[in-house]
Amino acid sequence: MPKNYQYILALVFAIKEINEDSMILPNVTLGFRILDNYCSRQITYDATLRLLSTKNRFIPNYKYDLENHLIAVIGGLDSETSLYMATILNLYKIPQITYGSLVLGLSDEILLSSLYRMVPNEYSQYSGIIQLLIYFRWKWIGLFAVNDDNGERFFQGIVPMLFENHICFAFIKRTHKWTDLAELLDLFLDDLEKFPSLMKSKANVFIAHGSLVSMLNLIWYLQMSAWDSHIGKVWIVTEQWDFTLTDYQKNMDILPFQGAISFSVHSNDIPGFTAFLENVKPFWRRQDGFIQDFWEKAFSCSLKNYKITEDEEHKKKCTGKEKLESLPRTFFEMRMTGQSYNTYNAAHAIARTLHTICEAKAKYRRRVPGRLLQFWNLQPWQILPISVCNDQCRPGHHKEKKEGEPFCCYICVPCPERKISNQKDMDFCTECQEDEYPNFQQNQCIPKFLNYLSFGEQPGITLMGFSIAFALTTVWVLRTFWKHQDTPIVKANNRNLTYILLFSLFLCFLCSLLFIGKPTSTTCILRQTTFGIVFSLALSSVLAKTITVVLAFVATKPGSKIRKWVGRKLGYTIIISCTSIQVCICCLWLLTSPPFPDRDLNSLREEIILECNEGSTTMFCLVLGYMSFLAMVSFSVAFFARKLPDSFNEAKFITFSMLVFCSVWLSFGPMYLSTKGKYVVAVEVFSILISSVGLLSCIFFPKCYIIVFRSELNNKDQLIKRQCRVI
């Protein structure tokens, strides 16, 4: 990246200042080596080991060059490079000072004790982003990050903060991390295909997190996808991003980023730095291995003296008089950037530390035979030293005193369940609020999600669809029976009771909708009471039809005294009396201890269950018990009447339907008690639908089949023939 060359120049300028100031390190020349890792893990490890080896000799753990003494390392710019370097440098106790913001996990901070930062932890930026979104009232946003550890830490850090401040995201896009050139084209085309749909989202504010490579990839996407979809979008980017272009992207338009909001590292103007940059020329330092490559890329010219090849025909020859201030800011900055300022300060911090140590050693310098005063016997581990009884307790733990030891010595104990500690060396852990839960590391409280059977979720949508579909099926059956009401199969077994049963089944299907959605005072009161009354009406209708069949057969026997009981009034009496008992039970329930909306904060660790508290478990069981009683009575009577000689005797169908009904509700109990949250409600809705479908299909579908498809069987002649066969 041509723009990154300023980091090198900032380091050169800082070392030049230090060496020219006789008050800082007298009689000592501070030098440096710069190695490029080319964004590669392997080259990063190789370069780090080369710093530890003798100059121009790559022999790990072997060093005989006393003049070039490695004291500290500055770098890298991003978290991954810093971590790769630190895994090696930490073994040798060599301090590493990073000049870019890092996203380090707790384990990283503990293991990498020799790593120091010039900027705060990246999490401090997230608070700034949240405040920005709140200030502009941006509540609907999109999130971009690279699909790597840094991206995951970004999501883990900012998503809970978004939830806490009631900010929602339209999408989370994890862009590919390109490490293998062979996969480059496939991954790019895969992302490019999905990119326009993200740009057309209703979200007009995007938060982007990643490295410089991510920025370059995003410019490609914006350049190659539909331009209109970018208009009106605001980009908020973290400090790791930089609006920089490579030489092959020089002619690309960065208009989509006009108005972007970028967090940056603090920087100051350093006296003399601008003048220093103005004197930089292609051959200004013989040891600078970057300047010629930078110059050719920045000014699109060639510094080579030999004949220009065919690939370079489009390039002009460099004059050497080109000026850095003429370059666009996407290629080079004349003012000191935040990262360059950190590099400059890092070099001065190391020099000041060495100065302090040298002054301290000067008091105790000793003579060595044959040599002058020797005090420059310094080891890397002697820079910012730590002296404690034990390591600090990391967040998620608290201190516990050791028996018989001073208070400075303690052990670190993990926080108990539901408690957190968000700082190092906490004396005790604090408990999360009832509507929050600790994260896995127990260093942060996260708001709990609401758990209820919603109309917008897949289970709720599915159950609602089935409820409406079965309700419409019931209407179709009722219409079919009404249209053929004068036919023998409809007139048999009291058609008025049939209409009442179909109407009650229609209400049963619709009452299941009361269980879907966020619980309210109204729905909680209506849920179980409506369900209990409507199902009692359906079961009473089934019982009335069954008793009517039995009494009708008994009444046909000679000398039977039951004939006077057979008639329409009997069926209506059974329905009214049986349903009234359930109505009385529900009224008593509502008067004594009615259901109400409630929140269960303890059953699920990460969720708040919104539910209807039944108020009185006894009354709820009484409602279910009474329905079970009606079902058992209907089953018993139907089972007794199943073999009565009648062409259209529906007792057989009622027997089977009651068997299905009882099986469903017998299995409901164990399932209801073994589930939690919205699945408890889903189980009850499922049981309501299945039992209602059992009644509808077993009793009415065989008759509908005869009415619609076998109408020749639905006549008196057929009825007489079947009666004869039965006799």
SENUVEX-581417 format. One line per field, with one value per residue (C-alpha): residue in one letter; x, y, z; residue number from 0. Coordinates in pm, whole numbers, plus 50000, padded with zeros to 5 digits. Layout:
BEGIN
type = A,...
X = X,...
Y = Y,...
Z = Z,...
seq = NUM,...
END
This chain:
BEGIN
type = M,P,K,N,Y,Q,Y,I,L,A,L,V,F,A,I,K,E,I,N,E,D,S,M,I,L,P,N,V,T,L,G,F,R,I,L,D,N,Y,C,S,R,Q,I,T,Y,D,A,T,L,R,L,L,S,T,K,N,R,F,I,P,N,Y,K,Y,D,L,E,N,H,L,I,A,V,I,G,G,L,D,S,E,T,S,L,Y,M,A,T,I,L,N,L,Y,K,I,P,Q,I,T,Y,G,S,L,V,L,G,L,S,D,E,I,L,L,S,S,L,Y,R,M,V,P,N,E,Y,S,Q,Y,S,G,I,I,Q,L,L,I,Y,F,R,W,K,W,I,G,L,F,A,V,N,D,D,N,G,E,R,F,F,Q,G,I,V,P,M,L,F,E,N,H,I,C,F,A,F,I,K,R,T,H,K,W,T,D,L,A,E,L,L,D,L,F,L,D,D,L,E,K,F,P,S,L,M,K,S,K,A,N,V,F,I,A,H,G,S,L,V,S,M,L,N,L,I,W,Y,L,Q,M,S,A,W,D,S,H,I,G,K,V,W,I,V,T,E,Q,W,D,F,T,L,T,D,Y,Q,K,N,M,D,I,L,P,F,Q,G,A,I,S,F,S,V,H,S,N,D,I,P,G,F,T,A,F,L,E,N,V,K,P,F,W,R,R,Q,D,G,F,I,Q,D,F,W,E,K,A,F,S,C,S,L,K,N,Y,K,I,T,E,D,E,E,H,K,K,K,C,T,G,K,E,K,L,E,S,L,P,R,T,F,F,E,M,R,M,T,G,Q,S,Y,N,T,Y,N,A,A,H,A,I,A,R,T,L,H,T,I,C,E,A,K,A,K,Y,R,R,R,V,P,G,R,L,L,Q,F,W,N,L,Q,P,W,Q,I,L,P,I,S,V,C,N,D,Q,C,R,P,G,H,H,K,E,K,K,E,G,E,P,F,C,C,Y,I,C,V,P,C,P,E,R,K,I,S,N,Q,K,D,M,D,F,C,T,E,C,Q,E,D,E,Y,P,N,F,Q,Q,N,Q,C,I,P,K,F,L,N,Y,L,S,F,G,E,Q,P,G,I,T,L,M,G,F,S,I,A,F,A,L,T,T,V,W,V,L,R,T,F,W,K,H,Q,D,T,P,I,V,K,A,N,N,R,N,L,T,Y,I,L,L,F,S,L,F,L,C,F,L,C,S,L,L,F,I,G,K,P,T,S,T,T,C,I,L,R,Q,T,T,F,G,I,V,F,S,L,A,L,S,S,V,L,A,K,T,I,T,V,V,L,A,F,V,A,T,K,P,G,S,K,I,R,K,W,V,G,R,K,L,G,Y,T,I,I,I,S,C,T,S,I,Q,V,C,I,C,C,L,W,L,L,T,S,P,P,F,P,D,R,D,L,N,S,L,R,E,E,I,I,L,E,C,N,E,G,S,T,T,M,F,C,L,V,L,G,Y,M,S,F,L,A,M,V,S,F,S,V,A,F,F,A,R,K,L,P,D,S,F,N,E,A,K,F,I,T,F,S,M,L,V,F,C,S,V,W,L,S,F,G,P,M,Y,L,S,T,K,G,K,Y,V,V,A,V,E,V,F,S,I,L,I,S,S,V,G,L,L,S,C,I,F,F,P,K,C,Y,I,I,V,F,R,S,E,L,N,N,K,D,Q,L,I,K,R,Q,C,R,V,I
X = 50000,50172,50000,50163,50507,50450,50478,50835,50917,50774,51003,51307,51223,51186,51518,51687,51556,51666,52018,52067,51961,52265,52049,51857,52112,52465,52735,52470,52333,51980,51923,51636,51545,51219,51076,50758,50532,50331,50011,50133,50145,50446,50647,50554,50705,51010,51065,51032,51290,51524,51508,51624,51909,52242,52213,52231,52243,51917,52010,51740,51867,52219,52354,52710,52664,52696,52681,52332,52143,51764,51594,51230,51000,50740,50446,50230,49950,49668,49575,49671,50022,50079,49965,50183,50488,50406,50393,50768,50879,50706,50929,51238,51080,51130,50881,50654,50482,50187,50088,49738,49432,49394,49108,49261,49082,49134,49362,49575,49624,49725,49966,50127,50270,50540,50292,50217,49974,50002,49624,49332,49160,48934,48625,48647,48551,48227,48095,48163,47976,47676,47666,47682,47389,47184,47257,47139,46856,46984,46799,46824,47179,47392,47712,48018,48323,48580,48509,48799,48871,48884,48548,48390,48528,48381,48036,48059,48150,47909,47594,47510,47566,47325,47059,47109,47042,46746,46929,46854,47058,46912,47189,47531,47771,48086,48316,48566,48919,49138,49451,49482,49515,49363,49036,49045,48821,48559,48522,48511,48239,48041,48042,47981,47663,47517,47638,47367,47088,47261,47296,46923,46834,46623,46921,47100,47376,47650,47914,48227,48511,48826,49174,49307,49251,48883,48864,49013,48769,48473,48584,48584,48233,48098,48272,48134,47779,47480,47570,47218,47201,47491,47324,47222,47425,47638,47946,48082,48426,48662,49018,49173,49022,49199,49079,49371,49408,49668,49839,49599,49298,49422,49151,48866,48595,48553,48241,48030,48248,48191,48039,48171,48243,48576,48715,49083,49371,49471,49751,49944,50154,50522,50751,50977,50796,50633,50969,51126,50871,50933,51299,51222,51348,51386,51752,51753,51869,52074,51943,51577,51448,51097,51142,51191,50891,50682,50792,50711,50365,50278,50381,50321,50672,50984,51318,51499,51790,51769,51527,51164,50993,50662,50476,50614,50563,50267,50490,50696,51045,51073,51255,51320,51172,50818,50667,50486,50247,50109,49975,49607,49538,49428,49793,49990,49925,50146,50012,50107,49843,49739,49938,50248,50207,50195,50507,50685,50578,50670,51028,51052,50900,51168,51441,51314,51292,51650,51757,51596,51760,52100,52078,51993,52281,52524,52508,52628,52869,53167,53511,53592,53964,54096,53779,53619,53318,53058,52691,52536,52471,52096,51852,51519,51317,51447,51220,50837,50920,50641,50675,50372,50302,50081,49921,49622,49276,49129,48769,48527,48715,48748,49013,49005,49250,49511,49514,49827,49950,49965,49673,49883,49883,49554,49401,49165,48826,48571,48257,47954,47663,47470,47758,48029,48340,48434,48768,49093,49154,48794,48738,48394,48164,47845,47517,47343,46993,46698,46652,47022,47259,47640,47829,48051,48355,48141,48278,47964,47588,47386,47012,46795,46586,46207,46070,45710,45526,45525,45322,45646,45842,45829,45647,45387,45336,45298,45045,44849,44837,44708,44446,44303,44321,44132,43877,43806,43783,43519,43323,43337,43204,42925,42834,42830,42596,42373,42350,42251,42047,41748,41950,41929,42295,42258,41917,42038,42166,42000,42134,42085,42330,42565,42552,42623,42919,43065,43023,43195,43485,43516,43552,43804,44034,44005,44056,44407,44502,44458,44768,44993,45141,45267,45059,44830,44572,44289,44442,44548,44189,44040,44293,44208,43847,43749,43935,43759,43407,43435,43578,43310,43049,43203,43224,42869,42750,42929,42776,42429,42459,42576,42299,42043,42157,42130,41791,41655,41743,41603,41285,41209,41164,40803,40671,40966,40891,41195,41022,40885,41242,41356,41338,41521,41483,41692,41999,41969,41927,42246,42446,42320,42360,42706,42841,42689,42890,43212,43094,43036,43383,43544,43343,43450,43809,43791,43630,43875,44215,44211,44508,44741,45051,45375,45752,45962,46317,46479,46381,46605,46950,46952,46582,46281,45973,45658,45372,45023,45025,44722,44646,44505,44656,44366,44105,44310,44328,43954,43877,44094,43952,43592,43672,43839,43526,43303,43541,43543,43162,43124,43376,43198,42852,42982,43169,42846,42650,42908,42735,42377,42205,42175,42281,42416,42514,42805,42878,43170,43322,43259,43431,43741,43739,43715,44001,44216,44099,44184,44523,44620,44532,44683,45016,44967,45044,45400,45488,45345,45552,45877,45899,45980,45908,45719,45728,45486,45232,45316,45245,44901,44813,44928,44711,44408,44452,44519,44226,43992,44113,44050,43686,43638,43802,43676,43311,43255,43504,43347,43006,43150,43305,42963,42789,43042,43185,42931,42596,42428,42465,42288,41920,41634,41655,42015,41921,41653,41892,42159,41908,41799,42155,42210,41898
Y = 50000,50325,50518,50297,50423,50718,50479,50402,50768,50848,50588,50720,51074,50968,50778,51076,51308,51071,51021,51397,51475,51423,51452,51130,50855,50999,50786,50543,50520,50386,50187,49992,49722,49718,49395,49353,49051,49089,49006,48647,48446,48243,48552,48717,48428,48424,48800,48783,48506,48703,48997,48761,48623,48775,49023,48854,48512,48326,48090,48080,48101,48188,48545,48672,49028,49239,49569,49515,49443,49394,49583,49617,49565,49808,49647,49525,49733,49478,49231,48915,49033,49152,48817,48615,48822,48814,48434,48435,48761,48671,48364,48586,48854,49114,49401,49457,49795,49800,50121,50012,49930,49564,49327,49094,48821,48772,48475,48685,48960,48706,48503,48796,48979,49152,49320,49689,49914,50276,50307,50190,49859,49859,49810,50178,50257,50060,50299,50585,50409,50347,50712,50819,50595,50719,51083,51052,50810,50543,50230,50006,49927,49672,49514,49413,49227,48977,48614,48567,48588,48968,48984,48748,48953,49262,49101,48967,49313,49538,49322,49315,49691,49737,49528,49717,50047,49915,49931,49654,49526,49439,49192,49068,49011,48809,48871,48608,48619,48574,48384,48155,48314,48004,48076,48449,48461,48214,48387,48731,48631,48462,48782,49002,48809,48874,49232,49421,49274,49404,49750,49752,49690,49950,50007,50325,50307,50043,49973,49818,49650,49503,49561,49754,49454,49460,49823,49742,49452,49674,49931,49653,49545,49900,49958,49647,49631,49854,50220,50339,50114,50302,50642,50769,50511,50622,50417,50411,50248,50160,50280,49977,50092,50351,50520,50406,50267,50047,50147,49935,50103,50458,50543,50400,50628,50642,50860,50606,50688,51063,51148,50831,50855,50708,50666,50754,50741,51069,51256,51584,51786,51714,52014,51946,51637,51803,51955,51611,51459,51729,51626,51258,51163,50829,50783,50970,50670,50382,50152,50226,49914,50052,50394,50290,50055,50321,50592,50386,50291,50637,50830,50555,50586,50373,50430,50153,50263,49971,49953,49955,49620,49573,49552,49893,50072,50264,50404,50717,50753,50901,51235,51220,51565,51443,51584,51383,51672,51631,51281,51232,51157,50803,50743,50951,51191,51491,51537,51278,51007,50844,50526,50727,50934,50614,50483,50810,50797,50428,50500,50789,50573,50309,50572,50743,50405,50322,50667,50607,50264,50398,50677,50422,50195,50486,50504,50145,50123,49904,49872,49574,49489,49609,49800,50136,50180,49920,49983,49894,49534,49553,49270,49320,49189,49473,49739,49836,49526,49364,49287,49125,48834,48668,48743,48970,48816,48860,48970,48691,48608,48762,48764,48522,48560,48293,48161,48263,48491,48876,49048,49107,48732,48581,48324,48394,48224,48215,48417,48217,48160,48478,48698,48884,49094,49331,49454,49299,49218,49260,49191,49043,48967,49162,48994,49057,49201,48967,49048,48990,48694,48666,48591,48284,48468,48612,48960,49123,49113,49064,49146,48837,48771,48749,48399,48349,48183,48469,48511,48606,48288,47966,47757,48031,48077,47701,47652,47961,47828,47491,47653,47864,47579,47337,47607,47661,47283,47273,47548,47343,47034,47241,47387,47039,46905,47213,47176,46808,46843,46646,46338,46028,46037,46394,46345,46036,46090,46433,46688,46981,46822,46776,47151,47233,46994,47139,47495,47403,47240,47559,47755,47499,47562,47939,47939,47800,48143,48291,48098,48256,48603,48804,48728,49009,49035,48975,48677,48514,48529,48403,48129,47846,47946,47970,47649,47470,47592,47536,47186,47102,47214,46985,46687,46751,46746,46415,46273,46395,46235,45906,45891,45977,45678,45441,45567,45561,45194,45101,45297,45089,44773,44676,44804,45035,45322,45520,45635,45942,46056,46041,46377,46702,46831,46546,46638,47009,46932,46723,46993,47280,47099,46956,47284,47486,47291,47389,47750,47754,47611,47880,48158,48039,48031,48391,48515,48349,48340,48440,48384,48679,48760,48674,48660,48355,48480,48164,47864,47960,48113,48347,48416,48566,48350,48555,48332,48322,48228,48005,48171,47854,47524,47345,47521,47455,47085,47087,47227,46961,46692,46777,46759,46423,46304,46404,46233,45907,45905,45967,45694,45444,45512,45507,45183,45027,45146,45069,44741,44861,44773,45108,45190,45530,45448,45687,45531,45342,45666,45841,45554,45589,45969,45955,45706,45957,46242,46059,45946,46301,46447,46158,46229,46605,46586,46448,46674,46982,46919,46835,47145,47508,47849,47891,47516,47463,47676,47507,47166,47282,47436,47120,46906,47129,47100,46726,46637,46864,46716,46370,46455,46622,46354,46041,46152,46360,46267,45922,46090,46364,46096,45931,46267,46400,46094,45807,45985,45663,45524,45825,45717,45531,45223,45171,45229,44950,44704,44763,44723,44388,44267,44367,44179
Z = 50000,49891,50169,50435,50338,50573,50872,50764,50721,51065,51223,51030,51139,51507,51509,51340,51615,51892,51758,51705,52063,52286,52597,52534,52461,52471,52306,52180,51827,51797,51481,51328,51079,50885,50744,50542,50605,50281,50476,50517,50839,50725,50628,50959,51156,50927,50962,51342,51366,51140,51382,51656,51448,51357,51073,50730,50898,50957,51240,51512,51872,51754,51775,51790,51663,51981,51799,51656,51974,51952,52236,52126,51829,51690,51504,51361,51229,51270,51543,51356,51269,51626,51769,51530,51625,51995,52013,51933,52093,52419,52453,52448,52672,52398,52430,52132,52092,51853,51673,51559,51767,51858,51924,52180,52370,52741,52684,52447,52705,52970,52757,52574,52872,52662,52426,52476,52293,52185,52140,52357,52304,52001,52220,52310,51950,51984,52247,52008,51728,51956,52065,51702,51606,51901,51821,51459,51554,51321,51437,51127,51015,50832,50966,50760,50890,50767,50847,51091,51465,51459,51284,51536,51826,51660,51639,51995,52120,51931,51889,52264,52278,51985,52159,52481,52304,52100,51766,51514,51223,50884,50807,50916,50626,50685,50390,50288,50414,50109,50193,49891,49546,49389,49571,49504,49195,49320,49656,49496,49249,49528,49735,49432,49347,49693,49731,49532,49747,50061,49907,49823,50187,50366,50594,50489,50750,50732,50998,50849,51037,50892,50760,50463,50237,50334,50226,49887,49839,49925,49666,49406,49504,49488,49158,48989,49132,49055,49118,49205,49511,49676,49675,50017,50212,50507,50598,50952,50963,51245,51283,51107,50779,50574,50257,50052,49702,49537,49213,49004,49170,49115,48861,49064,49197,49576,49552,49751,50054,50032,50369,50535,50908,51010,51359,51369,51611,51776,51600,51641,51402,51469,51399,51103,50977,50674,50572,50617,50377,50118,50101,50033,49685,49501,49600,49932,50137,50004,50278,50201,50026,49989,49829,49467,49464,49636,49395,49085,49213,49341,49029,48766,48629,48600,48776,48585,48365,48123,47830,47933,47872,47687,48019,48117,47785,47931,48205,48170,48310,48660,48673,49046,49084,49149,49467,49734,49801,49448,49524,49616,49982,49893,49796,50041,50330,50391,50742,51003,51032,51358,51292,51196,51513,51718,51542,51618,51986,52015,51907,52155,52433,52382,52376,52694,52869,52773,52892,53234,53269,53166,53426,53695,53596,53587,53966,53994,53704,53772,53614,53399,53359,53025,52941,53007,53230,53129,53190,52854,52957,52896,52834,52652,52944,53161,52969,53161,53432,53649,54020,54177,54408,54150,53816,53802,53803,53459,53405,53482,53803,54146,54414,54704,54990,55050,55402,55589,55308,55288,55122,54808,54745,54637,54408,54118,54140,53856,53919,54036,53805,53708,53827,53634,53681,53398,53528,53638,54004,54117,54487,54420,54130,54064,53983,53652,53659,53624,53256,53176,53170,53182,52862,52836,52975,53259,53201,53060,53117,52799,52769,52747,52438,52462,52416,52305,52018,51768,51451,51275,51355,51159,51427,51476,51101,51049,51331,51223,50864,50978,51204,50922,50670,50899,50987,50616,50568,50842,50665,50345,50525,50683,50343,50189,50458,50432,50053,50086,50404,50268,50179,50404,50516,50646,50802,50989,51345,51381,51133,51375,51616,51320,51245,51608,51614,51293,51423,51750,51558,51353,51680,51811,51516,51552,51931,51875,51731,52080,52189,51922,51973,52269,52580,52696,52973,52724,52546,52873,53005,52679,52598,52834,52908,52539,52467,52754,52668,52292,52331,52588,52334,52070,52308,52431,52070,52011,52331,52230,51887,52039,52302,52036,51827,52124,52240,51885,51850,52192,52123,51812,52024,52095,52428,52488,52728,52613,52291,52466,52546,52184,52006,51934,52289,52428,52221,52300,52669,52676,52495,52711,53043,52972,52832,53116,53371,53195,53169,53546,53611,53388,53551,53895,53768,53641,53962,54201,54030,53661,53426,53371,53158,53335,53276,53357,53414,53544,53331,53036,53086,52786,52736,52914,52867,52813,52918,53058,53424,53476,53809,53961,53855,54024,53809,53495,53579,53657,53309,53143,53375,53286,52914,52971,53153,52858,52615,52816,52846,52472,52396,52624,52480,52121,52184,52315,52008,51741,51628,51626,51294,51112,50758,50861,51215,51296,51635,51483,51355,51686,51870,51659,51681,52061,52066,51871,52094,52418,52283,52195,52533,52728,52557,52607,52980,52960,52663,52837,53150,52967,52745,52820,52674,52351,52288,52578,52395,52065,52221,52341,52004,51830,52060,51997,51621,51613,51840,51642,51313,51460,51529,51191,50978,51156,51182,50867,50596,50526,50487,50265,50048,49994,49937,49687,49514,49575,49557,49436,49790,49944,49881,50051,49829,49925,50287,50275,50106,50367,50649,50504,50486,50846,50963
seq = 0,1,2,3,4,5,6,7,8,9,10,11,12,13,14,15,16,17,18,19,20,21,22,23,24,25,26,27,28,29,30,31,32,33,34,35,36,37,38,39,40,41,42,43,44,45,46,47,48,49,50,51,52,53,54,55,56,57,58,59,60,61,62,63,64,65,66,67,68,69,70,71,72,73,74,75,76,77,78,79,80,81,82,83,84,85,86,87,88,89,90,91,92,93,94,95,96,97,98,99,100,101,102,103,104,105,106,107,108,109,110,111,112,113,114,115,116,117,118,119,120,121,122,123,124,125,126,127,128,129,130,131,132,133,134,135,136,137,138,139,140,141,142,143,144,145,146,147,148,149,150,151,152,153,154,155,156,157,158,159,160,161,162,163,164,165,166,167,168,169,170,171,172,173,174,175,176,177,178,179,180,181,182,183,184,185,186,187,188,189,190,191,192,193,194,195,196,197,198,199,200,201,202,203,204,205,206,207,208,209,210,211,212,213,214,215,216,217,218,219,220,221,222,223,224,225,226,227,228,229,230,231,232,233,234,235,236,237,238,239,240,241,242,243,244,245,246,247,248,249,250,251,252,253,254,255,256,257,258,259,260,261,262,263,264,265,266,267,268,269,270,271,272,273,274,275,276,277,278,279,280,281,282,283,284,285,286,287,288,289,290,291,292,293,294,295,296,297,298,299,300,301,302,303,304,305,306,307,308,309,310,311,312,313,314,315,316,317,318,319,320,321,322,323,324,325,326,327,328,329,330,331,332,333,334,335,336,337,338,339,340,341,342,343,344,345,346,347,348,349,350,351,352,353,354,355,356,357,358,359,360,361,362,363,364,365,366,367,368,369,370,371,372,373,374,375,376,377,378,379,380,381,382,383,384,385,386,387,388,389,390,391,392,393,394,395,396,397,398,399,400,401,402,403,404,405,406,407,408,409,410,411,412,413,414,415,416,417,418,419,420,421,422,423,424,425,426,427,428,429,430,431,432,433,434,435,436,437,438,439,440,441,442,443,444,445,446,447,448,449,450,451,452,453,454,455,456,457,458,459,460,461,462,463,464,465,466,467,468,469,470,471,472,473,474,475,476,477,478,479,480,481,482,483,484,485,486,487,488,489,490,491,492,493,494,495,496,497,498,499,500,501,502,503,504,505,506,507,508,509,510,511,512,513,514,515,516,517,518,519,520,521,522,523,524,525,526,527,528,529,530,531,532,533,534,535,536,537,538,539,540,541,542,543,544,545,546,547,548,549,550,551,552,553,554,555,556,557,558,559,560,561,562,563,564,565,566,567,568,569,570,571,572,573,574,575,576,577,578,579,580,581,582,583,584,585,586,587,588,589,590,591,592,593,594,595,596,597,598,599,600,601,602,603,604,605,606,607,608,609,610,611,612,613,614,615,616,617,618,619,620,621,622,623,624,625,626,627,628,629,630,631,632,633,634,635,636,637,638,639,640,641,642,643,644,645,646,647,648,649,650,651,652,653,654,655,656,657,658,659,660,661,662,663,664,665,666,667,668,669,670,671,672,673,674,675,676,677,678,679,680,681,682,683,684,685,686,687,688,689,690,691,692,693,694,695,696,697,698,699,700,701,702,703,704,705,706,707,708,709,710,711,712,713,714,715,716,717,718,719,720,721,722,723,724,725,726
END
